[in-house]
Amino acid sequence: MKFRFCRTTCSILILPFACTLHFLLVTASAQNVFAQGETPEFDTSLSYYPDLAAPDHLYVIDRKDMDGLDEYIMIITLQGNLAQVKPRIYITHPKSTFIWLDYLKENYGITTEERTDAMALLDQFKDEIDGYILADWNTPSFNTATSMAGIRNGIVVTPGLENKVKDLGLEMILDAREMEPVAVFDDFKDEFNNELLFTADKFIIEMRDYVIAARGMIYHEDDDFEGSYFDEDAVYDWVQKDSPQIGWGGVAKPAEFDLINDATRKGLFVNPANWVKNLSVLGGIKKTSLKQNQEEATIETIETPEEAHYVTFLSSDGDNYSFVLKGLVDEGKFLDSPLAGTFPMNWTIPATMIDMAPSALDALYNQFASENDFFVVGGTGAGYMHPTNYPYLEEHLTYTNEYMGRSNLSYVGILDPNEIGTPEFIEAASVYAAQPHIKGGYYVYPSEENLGRIIFVDNKPFVANRETLGFSMKKADIIDMAERINKHAKNPEDTGAYTLINFGILTHDLEDAKLLVDFLEPHVKVVNMDEFFQQINKNVDLDFEAENDGIDPYASPRVHIPRNNQQIAIPAEFSWLNFTDADHYDLIIYSDDFEVFKNINGIEGTSYTVDGLSGSTRYYWRVRATVGDHVTSWSDTRSFTTLEENTASSSDEINKPYEFALKGNYPNPFNPTTQIEFTIAETSNVTLEVFNIQGQRVATLLDENKSAGVHTASFDASALSTGLYLYRLKAGSYTDVRKMILIK
C-alpha cells in the first residue's frame, strides 16, 4: 500500500515500512516542538490537493454573457485546461464570485480584463489546447468527457456548438458518447490523478474546471443508462488511501449516511463541492498560514461569575465548499446579514480551505468577520468521514492538525455513528486529542440521553450539542428553546450549565438565532466556542456531574395524534405518550398565525377531545407534563388541518399523511422491543432494515408493498447486545436513516 508521505517526503521507491517510520518521526517531532512552546514551522507539503499555479492576470467573463449551457460547458472546461499551466479565465455570477474576484484584485495584485464573447475567448486560447471532446450534457458521456479532457488537453463540446468550434479550426479528439465509463477507467486509469476522486451528477456543470486542472476522474453511477457503472472495488483500490472524494452525488446512494459510510470504509473522506465555481483559480493562490481576528481565550483571561449558563452557536454544513463559498456571504442571511457581529457566532468551514481557496479564507477572516465571529472546522477533519471506522485516522489527523495550525482553527467535529462516551468514540477522540492544534471537539446529533454531554479525553473536552435549531421550527419553538435554556443549570461546575446549539443554516438564518438570544435571561452568556470550551476547562467538575448530570430528568411528553401535517375530523382527538409519572398535562392549540386558540390545563390521562375548531383550518399543538413540583418543557410542536365541517370521510382519508416520513421509534432507548413508526404518501415498495454500527444488516423488518398511511413495525432485539443501532427506511425514491439505542 502506498502512502501520501512517500510521494511528498520520500522517494517513490521507498517501501511502506519506511513511510510508516517517517510518519512516526514527523508526529513525534511536532509534539516535541509544541511541548517546548516554540512557534511551529508549518509543513505545506502535507497537502491532499494538486499544486496548481497562481494566477497573475485573468480574463473575466460573466455566465450571463454565454449563450446557454453549451458555451458555459465549453468555457468552464477551457478554464480547467488552461489552469494546468496557469489560470487565465475567471467566471462571474452569482454575487459571491465577484466578492472573491474583488478580493484577489485588491489584496493579491491580480489584474483582469473583461470578456463578453465566449467564442472569441476560445479563439484567443485555441492554440493551447489539442481539440474538443464531444458529449451530451446530462448523460454519462458528460462525465466521461470531463475526465478525458484533463488528460487529453481538450475542451468539452456539445453537438449544438460543434460547428462553431470547428470553424475556429479545432478538431475532435474523441466522441465520449461512444465510450463506456467502465472502459475509460480500465484503459486510462494510469493517466488520471489517483490522489483524489471526484463524484458529480451528470447535470452539474460547476467544479469541472477543478476536475480537469487536477487531471481527475469522475466516478459516477446512473440507473438510467446501460454501461454507466464502474467496478466499485477496482476504483477504490486504485485511489490512493486517505484521499479526498470531492463532490456530492453522482454515486447512486442518496442517503448521506450511506455515502459517508461507504467512503469511510474505503479509506476516503468527502469534500462536498459540486456547485463551486473557479476552484482552479482559487486553488492556485498560496498562503502558508492565516490568523483569525479574535484573541485566544485562556483560563487565565476569562472571567466566570458565580451563576452563569454558557451558550454557543455552531453553524451546520461548514464542510460544504458549495455553501461556504456562496451562501455564507451572498444571501444576506449570514456573514453578510445586518445582524452579523451583533452576538457571538461560530461558523464551520473546511479545514482544507487554506489549500483549496486560501484567498477566500483570507477574506472571511479579514473582510467579513467581526470580533464576534469565530471559525471552527466543519466535518471531522480534512473532510467528512466517520472517525471510528476510518482505517487511516492517525495519518489523516496529522494532515488535519497541520491544516488547522495553518488556518488558526482549534475545534473540530466528530460526526460518527458511535455516540459520544462510547469506547469507540473515546478511542477515536484520543487520536484527535493527541494533535497539538486541536483544543477540543464537538459532537452533533446525539441521542436524547447524551444531549449536552461533556467528556474529557486526555484533558481535552468533547461536547455534544444540547439543542438544535433545525427543521420545521417556528418562532414559537425558538422561544420555547430559550425558555428551556433559561431553566438549565447555573453553576459553572455543572456540565448542565453549558449548551451547544447546532444551528441549521439550511432552514434558519441569523434572525432566528437573534430571536433566541433576545429571549435569554441575563445570566445566560452567549460566547464563542473558544471561551465556551475554556470555561469548561476552567470550571467543570466531573465529580459534580455524578450528582447532577445536567440533563433534565423529566422528559417532555411525545405528541402522537394528530401527526404532523395530518388531516383530522372535528371534534379533534389528541393523544400523547407519557415518559414520566405525570400528575396532569397542559395542552395548547395555536391558530395558523401562532395566536393561542385554546389553552387546556390540568388534563388527567394522555388523551383529550377538543371541539369548537373551525373547518378547513391549519392549527398547531403541543403538550407538557407536571410531575410533582416540576413542570416539563413543552413537547415538539406539530401541525394539523381540520376537514370541512360535516364532511363524511373514511378513516383512511382522515389519516392520510402528506409526505413520506420516518417518524422514529418509541421507546428509545429500549429493551428489548421498540415500535418504529413511518408514513407513506402513496403505495410503494417499502424496506425497513436495521444495521449495527459496523454497517452490517442485523434485521430486515419489512420488504413489501405498503399503502398510503401511517404504519408501525416492531423490532425485537432480544438476540442483540447493548449498543447503538441504525434503521433505514426506503420507500420509492425516499430514504431516511435514524438511530436507536438498545440498553439491556
Protein Blocks (a to p, Z undefined) as FASTA:
>chain_A
ZZfklmmmpcfkbcfklmmmmmmmmmmmmmmmmmnopacdddfklccbdcddddfbdcdd
dfklpgcjklmmmmmmmmmmmmmmoccbdcehifklmmmmmmmmmmnopacdddfbfklm
mmmmmmmpgbdcdddehiaklmmmmmmmmmnopacddfklmmmmmmnopacfbdfklpcf
klmmmmmmmmpcckbccdddfkbmghklmmmmnopacddddfkbghiaccfklmmmmpcg
hiadedeejiacfbfklmmmmmmmnopacddfklcghklmmmmpccfbdcdfbdcddfkl
pccdfbdcddddddehklpmklmmmmmmmnopmmmpfkgopaccdddddfklmmmmmmlm
mmmmmmmpcfkbccddehjbjbccdfklmcklmmmmmmmmmmmmmnopabdcdddfbdgh
iaklmmmmmmmmmpmklgbdcdehiafklgoiacdeehiacdddfbdcdehiafklmmmm
mmmmmmmcfbfkbmklpccddddfklgcfklmmmmmmmpcfklccddfklmmmmmmmmmc
fklmmmogoiafbdcdddfbdcehiacddddddddddfbdcfbdcdddddfkopafbdce
hiacjbdcdehiaehiacdddddddehjbccddddddddddddehiacdfklmmpcfbdc
dfbdcdddddfbdcdddddfbdcddddddddfkopafbdfbdcdddeddddddddfklpc
cddddddddehjbccdddddddZZ
